[in-house]
Amino acid sequence: MLEISPWISLLVVLLAAAVARALPLFDARRLEGALNARWTPIVVGALSGVLSLWLWGSLTRTPVMHDESAYLLQAELFARLRWTGAARPLPQFFEQLYVLVDGVLASKYPPGNSLVLAAGVLIGVPGLPVLVMNVCSSALIFALARRVAGGATALLTWLIWQTSFPLMYYQANYMSEGVTSLTWLLTWWGVVRWRDGAGRRWLVLAAGAAAWCVVTRPLTGVALGLVALVVVVRQCRATGAWKDLVPGAAAAAAVLALIPLWSWRTTGDARVTPLSAYTRTYVPFDKPGFGARPEERPTARLPRDQWITSAAFYQEHSRHTLAALPAIAWERLTMIDRDAWYEWRGGLRLFALVGLLALSIEGWVVLAAFAAQFALYLSYAHPAWWTMYYVECTPVLGFVTALGVTRTFALLFGWRAIGAARSGPKTSRLTATAVALRRYVASHAGAENRHALAAMTIVFATGLAVGGAVARQVRSKIREDHAYFDAFASLVRRIPEPRAIVFVHYGAKHPDGLSFVRNVADLDRAPVWTVYDRGAENARLLAIAPERVPYVFDEEKWTLRRLATTAPTQPPTVLQAGRRRR
């Protein structure tokens, strides 16, 4: 973090207003034209894309988190036009969190994210779909905010959203929230365009996007779908456009049909999803609900590192009770608040309150969707600090804050327009002033006068400078998180033989959030298998693959030692590199 006072953001906004008032008036038509141009969302999206690429460093980055590995494995299978891979010959060597290895090889997660990632895997750049989604999401955030509140508010919305440390970090991985964030924005864009009379094809887009969200993250998709459906039904009641629902429902049904198809092709039963099969086999406690029973503990078949990770989540579920729900809800809201207005952004909370006063019906609808998502996730146990489950709603927090900033400028520079409402007796003047004030704040006309645009420009320039410092910190953190696995991968690449098996022996302090044991879509063609070191049992795996040269990786010593398969005639090969600490 930048270790700057939380009030610095408030001071910057007020100073910007003071400076803008002291500056000579300028012709703001060019700035207004740029903010309202058709190409501006494209430019904004491109800027976010360049930032994401710079943060990540490469579109071929290896995954770090267990979830990422599972998603990317399934994407590799989809790229081969397959739902599953061949079962592992001895599953105990190939155990991987969130991956089925008995009977079939498949990720437990719904297919929405992996199907998108498969396009990048197919051409050898798995990060490309992530980059494209970031570009599209940023462009849509600007376009939606501009449509509702004007160009100045839209630009500040994008800036406040994009300069958040957690948001930047979340944009550089293979997690499913990249897909769900885009589907939320596409859904609202489609609904707005349909409501404004652009045609039923936009409602088809909205329905398809909401359904894709369901087949990516079901709880998140249900929250989005429920609120969007209420909005659409109310519009149909007002206009009588009930026939528009038919193609939209057909599009949603076609996408949702992926769920039984995915289940049938993976588990053999359309009613049994891979997610439920994995949960039943490994972590019976990991489902929506309150509390966890002793018989639902993680299965003993899990390797030690995976059992430790699963046991930590079991404890989380055990503490997730109805009695603890108010405290849990408050902790989660506190963490969401921290991510949106942490440290130097703390003073922006005051403007978010102003933004709530100026919020239109569209803004309240999106806030309702956030409330629905938050409420649904209260049924599921997760650490309060894991705010990634709510990343789809971060744009609306940025929008409310930006709206408060621009409306504050409108008030500071628009007292004459408000004062014109004063007439008649004192009581009526107060009432008229209050009404005029409310209308002025709710309208975005006052936010785009010349003084307000000048102040907004100063705030934007300052925000870009601070955002650059945040971006450098995020890039450093991403590199740090990748360094440990990259050091291991670099050591494995030094193996001279074309086909090998690396038996991984973890140290006592192995970081439980990272695994060196990862499955591949095609086991036969993989040059190296990374599997668990199971001591004397290793001979069973070697008997299955006698053509592969065996190595043992000792994490504690950070060495890769070749095992002798016959009577050695020379000392065994030992590869060693500098140890990497997380």
KELOLO-249372 format. One line per 4 residues: number of its first residue (from 1); their letters; for each residue y, x, z negated of C-alpha. Coordinates in nm, 3 decimals, m for minus. Each point is the difference from the previous one (the first is absolute). Layout:
KELOLO-249372
NUM) a) Y X Z | ...
//
This chain:
KELOLO-249372
1) mlei) 0.000 0.000 0.000 | 0.363 0.101 0.045 | 0.088 m0.026 m0.372 | 0.331 m0.172 0.075
5) spwi) 0.161 m0.260 m0.225 | m0.107 m0.357 0.083 | 0.367 m0.101 0.013 | 0.081 0.234 0.286
9) sllv) m0.092 m0.267 0.255 | 0.238 m0.250 m0.161 | 0.276 0.260 m0.004 | m0.057 0.084 0.368
13) vlla) 0.035 m0.365 0.103 | 0.320 m0.049 m0.201 | 0.150 0.327 0.124 | m0.089 m0.096 0.357
17) aava) 0.193 m0.323 m0.045 | 0.301 0.187 m0.140 | m0.001 0.256 0.281 | m0.044 m0.269 0.266
21) ralp) 0.303 m0.190 m0.134 | 0.212 0.318 0.011 | m0.103 0.083 0.356 | 0.206 m0.130 0.293
25) lfda) m0.153 m0.296 0.177 | m0.210 0.087 0.303 | m0.145 m0.185 0.297 | m0.341 m0.107 m0.124
29) rrle) m0.115 m0.162 0.322 | m0.213 0.296 0.105 | m0.173 0.017 m0.337 | m0.058 m0.374 0.002
33) galn) m0.132 0.023 0.353 | m0.243 0.276 m0.095 | m0.126 m0.191 m0.305 | m0.061 m0.310 0.212
37) arwt) m0.138 0.167 0.312 | m0.350 m0.082 0.121 | m0.101 0.365 m0.005 | 0.100 0.066 m0.363
41) pivv) m0.334 m0.111 m0.156 | m0.176 0.239 0.238 | 0.218 0.289 m0.113 | m0.057 m0.085 m0.366
45) gals) m0.375 m0.019 0.057 | 0.000 0.332 0.184 | 0.185 0.167 m0.289 | m0.266 m0.122 m0.242
49) gvls) m0.271 0.124 0.234 | 0.151 0.348 0.018 | 0.031 0.004 m0.378 | m0.364 m0.106 m0.048
53) lwlw) m0.123 0.268 0.238 | 0.207 0.266 m0.175 | m0.124 m0.112 m0.343 | m0.366 m0.009 0.102
57) gslt) 0.019 0.321 0.201 | m0.272 m0.098 0.247 | m0.162 m0.305 0.156 | m0.342 0.153 m0.063
61) rtpv) 0.032 0.031 m0.376 | m0.322 m0.029 m0.197 | m0.008 m0.284 m0.253 | 0.048 0.080 m0.367
65) mhde) m0.078 m0.316 m0.197 | m0.349 m0.151 m0.013 | 0.129 m0.320 0.160 | 0.149 0.188 0.293
69) sayl) m0.332 0.174 0.068 | m0.184 m0.332 0.002 | 0.250 m0.161 0.237 | m0.007 0.295 0.238
73) lqae) m0.380 0.016 m0.001 | m0.016 m0.365 0.106 | 0.265 0.069 0.265 | m0.223 0.275 0.140
77) lfar) m0.285 m0.252 0.023 | 0.222 m0.256 0.173 | 0.119 0.268 0.245 | m0.368 0.039 0.096
81) lrwt) m0.019 m0.380 0.050 | m0.228 m0.034 m0.301 | 0.027 m0.203 m0.320 | m0.225 0.232 m0.197
85) gaar) m0.151 0.346 0.012 | m0.355 0.113 m0.066 | m0.109 m0.011 m0.362 | 0.005 0.334 m0.178
89) plpq) m0.347 0.159 m0.022 | 0.026 0.065 m0.376 | 0.294 m0.214 m0.120 | 0.034 0.175 m0.336
93) ffeq) 0.134 0.309 0.178 | 0.256 m0.197 0.204 | 0.145 m0.237 m0.262 | 0.366 m0.069 0.071
97) lyvl) 0.238 m0.231 m0.179 | 0.064 m0.327 0.186 | m0.269 0.076 0.259 | m0.343 m0.159 0.046
101) vdgv) m0.268 0.264 0.064 | m0.320 m0.203 m0.059 | m0.144 m0.172 0.305 | 0.322 0.050 0.197
105) lask) 0.306 0.220 m0.006 | 0.319 m0.204 m0.028 | 0.321 m0.032 m0.197 | 0.021 m0.280 m0.254
109) yppg) 0.351 m0.093 0.108 | 0.089 m0.291 0.231 | 0.038 0.119 0.360 | 0.369 m0.064 0.076
113) nslv) 0.133 0.346 m0.082 | m0.292 0.196 0.145 | 0.017 m0.194 0.328 | 0.363 0.110 0.037
117) laag) m0.076 0.361 m0.096 | m0.286 0.008 0.252 | 0.250 0.012 0.286 | 0.131 0.331 m0.131
121) vlig) m0.347 0.137 m0.077 | m0.105 m0.076 0.358 | 0.264 0.236 0.142 | m0.032 0.261 m0.274
125) vpgl) 0.323 m0.077 m0.193 | m0.098 m0.234 m0.285 | 0.352 0.004 m0.143 | 0.162 m0.138 0.316
129) pvlv) m0.058 m0.370 m0.088 | 0.152 0.067 m0.342 | 0.310 0.148 0.163 | 0.029 m0.290 0.245
133) mnvc) m0.031 m0.253 m0.283 | 0.275 0.177 m0.196 | 0.226 m0.012 0.306 | m0.065 m0.370 0.059
137) ssal) 0.040 m0.092 m0.367 | 0.335 0.177 m0.025 | 0.128 m0.163 0.319 | m0.106 m0.344 m0.123
141) ifal) 0.157 0.050 m0.343 | 0.333 0.073 0.167 | m0.036 m0.285 0.250 | m0.092 m0.258 m0.264
145) arrv) 0.274 0.106 m0.241 | 0.256 m0.002 0.282 | m0.105 m0.347 0.108 | 0.045 m0.133 m0.353
149) agga) 0.297 0.197 m0.134 | 0.164 0.206 0.274 | m0.015 0.356 0.127 | 0.170 0.173 m0.295
153) tall) m0.244 m0.149 m0.250 | m0.291 0.078 0.231 | 0.092 0.368 0.024 | 0.036 0.035 m0.378
157) twli) m0.328 m0.190 m0.047 | m0.180 0.254 0.211 | 0.170 0.292 m0.179 | m0.079 m0.127 m0.351
161) wqts) m0.359 m0.081 0.097 | m0.062 0.325 0.185 | 0.147 0.238 m0.259 | m0.233 m0.110 m0.280
165) fplm) m0.230 0.288 m0.105 | m0.310 m0.224 m0.043 | 0.059 m0.175 0.333 | 0.031 0.329 0.188
169) yyqa) m0.318 0.125 m0.164 | m0.193 m0.317 0.078 | 0.089 0.025 0.370 | m0.196 0.324 0.048
173) nyms) m0.361 m0.105 m0.052 | m0.282 m0.207 0.149 | 0.012 m0.279 m0.259 | m0.007 m0.364 0.107
177) egvt) 0.348 m0.083 m0.128 | 0.147 0.137 0.323 | m0.175 m0.280 0.190 | 0.079 m0.273 m0.253
181) sltw) 0.367 0.101 m0.017 | 0.028 m0.039 0.377 | m0.187 m0.333 0.000 | 0.239 m0.139 m0.263
185) lltw) 0.300 0.092 0.211 | m0.158 m0.131 0.321 | m0.083 m0.326 m0.174 | 0.358 m0.058 m0.115
189) wgvv) 0.142 0.109 0.334 | m0.228 m0.243 0.181 | 0.086 m0.287 m0.236 | 0.376 0.063 0.032
193) rwrd) m0.012 0.017 0.379 | m0.213 m0.316 0.019 | 0.232 m0.183 m0.240 | 0.296 0.098 0.215
197) gagr) m0.162 m0.159 0.306 | m0.131 0.307 0.185 | m0.336 m0.166 0.066 | m0.339 m0.055 m0.156
201) rwlv) m0.123 0.344 0.110 | 0.192 0.140 m0.295 | m0.192 m0.224 m0.235 | m0.321 0.131 0.157
205) laag) 0.120 0.353 m0.076 | 0.079 m0.096 m0.359 | m0.337 m0.166 m0.054 | m0.192 0.289 0.154
209) aaaw) 0.191 0.254 m0.210 | m0.057 m0.192 m0.324 | m0.372 m0.030 0.080 | m0.020 0.373 0.076
213) cvvt) 0.150 0.060 m0.343 | m0.284 m0.206 m0.149 | m0.266 0.208 0.179 | 0.170 0.316 m0.127
217) rplt) 0.089 m0.082 m0.362 | m0.118 m0.355 m0.085 | 0.214 m0.067 m0.312 | 0.312 0.131 0.171
221) gval) m0.077 m0.208 0.308 | m0.059 m0.318 m0.199 | 0.338 0.036 m0.173 | 0.175 0.047 0.333
225) glva) m0.192 m0.281 0.169 | 0.066 m0.258 m0.271 | 0.377 0.049 m0.004 | 0.028 0.026 0.379
229) lvvv) m0.205 m0.319 0.040 | 0.231 m0.191 m0.235 | 0.302 0.111 0.204 | m0.164 m0.094 0.330
233) vrqc) m0.116 m0.342 m0.124 | 0.348 m0.084 m0.133 | 0.149 0.094 0.336 | m0.255 m0.215 0.181
237) ratg) 0.083 m0.295 m0.223 | 0.368 0.042 0.078 | m0.040 0.042 0.376 | m0.329 m0.174 0.077
241) awkd) m0.136 0.312 0.171 | m0.353 m0.052 m0.133 | m0.158 0.092 0.335 | 0.127 0.354 m0.045
245) lvpg) m0.252 0.043 m0.283 | m0.300 m0.026 0.232 | 0.027 0.335 0.186 | 0.109 0.170 m0.322
249) aaaa) m0.303 m0.132 m0.187 | m0.226 0.110 0.285 | 0.144 0.353 m0.011 | m0.048 0.021 m0.376
253) aavl) m0.357 m0.132 0.025 | m0.087 0.255 0.268 | 0.121 0.286 m0.220 | m0.163 m0.136 m0.316
257) alip) m0.331 m0.019 0.187 | m0.012 0.379 m0.039 | m0.102 m0.047 m0.365 | m0.339 m0.168 0.057
261) lwsw) m0.059 0.220 0.306 | 0.073 0.314 m0.204 | m0.230 m0.121 m0.275 | m0.286 m0.092 0.231
265) rttg) 0.011 0.325 0.196 | 0.016 0.209 m0.319 | m0.211 m0.174 m0.264 | m0.205 m0.224 0.228
269) darv) 0.136 m0.314 m0.166 | 0.327 m0.166 0.105 | 0.045 m0.123 m0.357 | m0.028 0.345 m0.162
273) tpls) 0.293 0.230 0.067 | m0.038 0.379 m0.024 | 0.262 m0.016 m0.276 | m0.216 m0.230 m0.214
277) aytr) m0.313 0.201 0.082 | 0.165 0.323 m0.114 | 0.137 m0.165 m0.313 | m0.338 m0.140 m0.096
281) tyvp) m0.173 0.336 0.054 | 0.246 0.240 m0.158 | 0.279 m0.169 m0.200 | m0.091 m0.359 m0.100
285) fdkp) 0.319 m0.029 m0.209 | 0.237 0.064 0.294 | 0.105 m0.352 0.094 | 0.277 m0.246 m0.085
289) gfga) m0.030 m0.141 m0.349 | 0.070 0.081 m0.361 | m0.198 0.242 m0.213 | m0.321 0.185 0.080
293) rpee) m0.347 m0.027 m0.153 | m0.209 0.303 m0.109 | m0.264 m0.078 0.263 | 0.267 0.035 0.268
297) rpta) 0.057 0.370 m0.065 | m0.012 0.238 0.300 | m0.353 0.073 0.118 | m0.166 0.314 m0.132
301) rlpr) m0.090 0.105 0.356 | 0.357 0.113 0.062 | 0.057 0.377 m0.014 | 0.194 0.118 m0.304
305) dqwi) 0.341 0.027 0.168 | m0.029 m0.345 0.154 | m0.129 m0.149 m0.324 | 0.302 0.135 m0.189
309) tsaa) 0.236 m0.162 0.253 | m0.188 m0.331 m0.010 | m0.024 0.005 m0.380 | 0.379 0.033 m0.023
313) fyqe) 0.036 m0.315 0.211 | m0.261 m0.172 m0.217 | 0.220 0.066 m0.303 | 0.295 m0.143 0.191
317) hsrh) m0.198 m0.318 0.069 | m0.113 m0.019 m0.364 | 0.364 m0.001 m0.113 | 0.098 m0.257 0.263
321) tlaa) m0.030 m0.318 m0.208 | 0.190 m0.328 m0.009 | 0.148 0.093 m0.338 | 0.137 0.325 0.144
325) lpai) 0.133 m0.162 0.320 | 0.368 m0.033 m0.105 | 0.013 0.368 m0.098 | m0.182 0.097 0.321
329) awer) 0.244 m0.200 0.213 | 0.297 0.163 m0.172 | m0.144 0.350 0.046 | m0.056 m0.062 0.370
333) ltmi) 0.350 m0.140 0.050 | 0.139 0.302 m0.183 | m0.179 0.233 0.239 | 0.119 m0.196 0.305
337) drda) 0.354 0.018 m0.139 | m0.043 0.375 m0.052 | m0.106 0.057 0.361 | 0.286 m0.206 0.141
341) wyew) 0.283 0.126 m0.222 | m0.123 0.320 m0.161 | 0.228 0.277 m0.128 | 0.307 0.044 0.227
345) rggl) m0.051 m0.349 0.143 | 0.024 m0.169 m0.342 | 0.358 m0.120 0.045 | m0.107 m0.198 0.309
349) rlfa) m0.165 m0.255 m0.230 | 0.344 m0.153 m0.059 | 0.044 m0.055 0.372 | m0.346 m0.155 0.021
353) lvgl) 0.121 m0.264 m0.246 | 0.300 m0.068 0.224 | m0.239 m0.018 0.294 | m0.199 m0.273 m0.171
357) lals) 0.317 m0.212 m0.016 | 0.054 0.046 0.373 | m0.360 m0.052 0.106 | m0.066 m0.255 0.274
361) iegw) m0.308 m0.220 0.032 | m0.176 0.265 0.209 | 0.041 0.253 m0.278 | m0.132 m0.240 m0.263
365) vvla) m0.304 m0.073 0.215 | m0.089 0.370 0.019 | 0.056 0.034 m0.376 | m0.236 m0.295 m0.045
369) afaa) m0.262 0.188 0.203 | 0.046 0.301 m0.229 | m0.041 m0.227 m0.304 | m0.319 m0.147 0.149
373) qfal) m0.138 0.347 0.070 | 0.085 0.120 m0.349 | m0.158 m0.311 m0.157 | m0.322 0.035 0.201
377) ylsy) m0.037 0.365 m0.096 | 0.028 m0.094 m0.367 | m0.361 m0.114 0.042 | m0.103 0.357 0.084
381) ahpa) 0.004 0.301 m0.231 | 0.182 0.311 0.116 | 0.218 0.265 m0.166 | 0.361 m0.112 m0.026
385) wwtm) 0.118 0.318 0.171 | m0.204 m0.083 0.314 | 0.285 m0.185 0.168 | m0.136 0.051 0.350
389) yyve) m0.154 m0.348 m0.022 | 0.354 m0.139 0.027 | 0.145 0.230 0.264 | 0.025 m0.290 0.249
393) ctpv) 0.278 m0.149 m0.213 | 0.213 0.313 m0.037 | 0.219 m0.093 0.302 | 0.122 m0.315 m0.174
397) lgfv) 0.103 0.202 m0.307 | 0.195 0.231 0.229 | 0.151 m0.301 0.177 | 0.117 m0.166 m0.323
401) talg) 0.157 0.327 m0.112 | 0.173 0.063 0.334 | 0.120 m0.360 0.007 | 0.158 0.053 m0.341
405) vtrt) 0.177 0.316 0.118 | 0.146 m0.155 0.315 | 0.099 m0.322 m0.179 | 0.173 0.207 m0.269
409) fall) 0.204 0.165 0.274 | 0.074 m0.344 0.143 | 0.132 m0.114 m0.338 | 0.206 0.313 m0.058
413) fgwr) 0.167 m0.026 0.339 | 0.006 m0.378 0.034 | 0.195 m0.137 m0.296 | 0.271 m0.135 0.228
417) aiga) m0.250 m0.213 0.187 | m0.138 m0.132 m0.327 | 0.343 m0.051 m0.151 | 0.096 m0.223 0.292
421) arsg) m0.231 m0.262 m0.149 | 0.232 m0.048 m0.300 | 0.197 m0.322 0.021 | 0.068 m0.302 m0.214
425) pkts) m0.048 m0.028 m0.379 | m0.132 0.289 m0.204 | m0.350 m0.151 m0.044 | m0.037 m0.076 0.368
429) rlta) 0.128 0.348 0.087 | m0.269 0.158 m0.217 | m0.268 m0.219 0.155 | 0.124 0.069 0.350
433) tava) 0.016 0.373 m0.070 | m0.357 m0.001 m0.133 | m0.123 m0.184 0.308 | 0.192 0.232 0.232
437) lrry) m0.133 0.302 m0.187 | m0.360 m0.121 0.034 | 0.045 m0.071 0.371 | 0.169 0.333 0.061
441) vash) m0.277 0.192 m0.174 | m0.268 m0.194 0.186 | 0.167 0.063 0.337 | m0.032 0.339 0.165
445) agae) 0.332 m0.028 0.184 | 0.197 0.157 m0.285 | m0.245 0.289 m0.023 | 0.093 0.112 0.349
449) nrha) 0.376 0.025 m0.022 | 0.148 0.341 0.071 | 0.038 0.113 m0.361 | m0.351 m0.112 m0.089
453) laam) m0.150 0.176 0.302 | 0.182 0.320 m0.091 | m0.135 m0.015 m0.356 | m0.349 m0.074 0.131
457) tivf) 0.022 0.305 0.229 | 0.090 0.223 m0.296 | m0.290 m0.137 m0.206 | m0.238 0.041 0.293
461) atgl) 0.100 0.363 0.060 | m0.042 0.079 m0.372 | m0.336 m0.174 m0.008 | m0.123 0.201 0.298
465) avgg) 0.091 0.325 m0.176 | m0.179 m0.099 m0.320 | m0.293 m0.139 0.199 | m0.040 0.339 0.167
469) avar) m0.043 0.163 m0.340 | m0.257 m0.264 m0.098 | m0.187 0.053 0.328 | m0.034 0.372 m0.070
473) qvrs) m0.153 m0.079 m0.338 | m0.243 m0.249 0.153 | m0.106 0.250 0.267 | m0.067 0.260 m0.268
477) kire) m0.208 m0.250 m0.199 | m0.205 m0.097 0.304 | m0.072 0.364 0.078 | m0.100 0.060 m0.361
481) dhay) m0.240 m0.297 0.006 | m0.166 0.125 0.319 | m0.019 0.365 m0.103 | m0.311 m0.028 m0.216
485) fdaf) m0.222 m0.165 0.261 | 0.151 0.207 0.281 | m0.097 0.319 m0.187 | m0.358 m0.125 m0.023
489) aslv) m0.005 m0.101 0.368 | 0.136 0.341 0.098 | m0.283 0.170 m0.190 | m0.262 m0.221 0.167
493) rrip) 0.140 0.081 0.345 | m0.081 0.366 m0.061 | m0.374 m0.075 0.010 | m0.127 0.198 0.303
497) epra) m0.308 m0.213 0.074 | 0.042 m0.302 0.233 | m0.200 m0.235 m0.228 | 0.011 0.014 m0.377
501) ivfv) m0.031 m0.197 m0.324 | 0.246 0.062 m0.282 | m0.130 m0.104 m0.342 | 0.310 m0.069 m0.209
505) hyga) m0.018 0.099 m0.366 | 0.304 m0.136 m0.180 | 0.165 0.173 m0.293 | 0.052 m0.165 m0.337
509) khpd) 0.369 m0.065 0.077 | m0.043 m0.138 0.351 | 0.283 m0.247 0.082 | m0.170 m0.339 0.009
513) glsf) 0.237 m0.136 0.263 | m0.130 0.233 0.270 | m0.343 0.057 0.153 | m0.133 0.284 0.212
517) vrnv) m0.308 m0.210 0.082 | 0.089 m0.212 0.302 | m0.218 m0.177 0.251 | 0.044 0.018 0.375
521) adld) m0.070 m0.265 0.260 | m0.265 0.204 0.186 | m0.205 0.210 m0.241 | m0.211 0.170 0.269
525) rapv) 0.298 0.137 0.192 | 0.201 0.110 m0.302 | 0.009 0.382 m0.021 | 0.017 m0.009 m0.381
529) wtvy) m0.129 m0.247 m0.257 | 0.180 0.003 m0.335 | m0.234 m0.147 m0.262 | m0.054 0.005 m0.374
533) drga) m0.177 0.296 m0.155 | m0.304 m0.151 m0.172 | m0.176 0.319 m0.101 | m0.373 m0.002 0.065
537) enar) 0.032 m0.320 0.205 | 0.193 0.191 0.267 | m0.331 0.111 0.151 | m0.073 m0.361 0.103
541) llai) 0.315 m0.018 0.211 | m0.064 0.344 0.148 | m0.347 m0.114 0.105 | 0.158 m0.285 0.197
545) aper) 0.245 0.232 0.176 | m0.174 0.341 0.021 | 0.227 0.114 0.284 | 0.306 m0.008 m0.226
549) vpyv) 0.102 0.304 m0.203 | 0.051 m0.085 m0.368 | 0.306 0.102 m0.203 | 0.109 m0.078 m0.355
553) fdee) 0.366 m0.048 m0.081 | 0.085 0.084 m0.361 | 0.333 m0.163 m0.082 | 0.040 0.186 m0.330
557) kwtl) m0.028 0.341 0.169 | 0.137 m0.129 0.332 | m0.278 0.167 0.197 | m0.222 m0.110 0.287
561) rrla) m0.338 0.175 m0.026 | m0.273 m0.008 0.261 | m0.343 m0.087 m0.135 | m0.304 0.203 0.101
565) ttap) m0.257 m0.217 0.177 | m0.247 0.289 0.046 | m0.047 0.337 m0.167 | 0.340 0.164 0.043
569) tqpp) 0.030 0.330 0.183 | 0.368 0.038 m0.083 | 0.236 m0.118 m0.273 | 0.093 m0.370 0.024
573) tvlq) 0.330 m0.090 0.166 | 0.274 m0.099 m0.243 | 0.326 m0.144 0.133 | 0.286 m0.001 m0.246
577) agrr) 0.364 m0.094 0.018 | 0.288 m0.032 m0.239 | m0.048 m0.299 m0.225 | 0.232 m0.294 0.043
581) rr) 0.121 m0.198 m0.299 | 0.124 m0.357 0.021
//
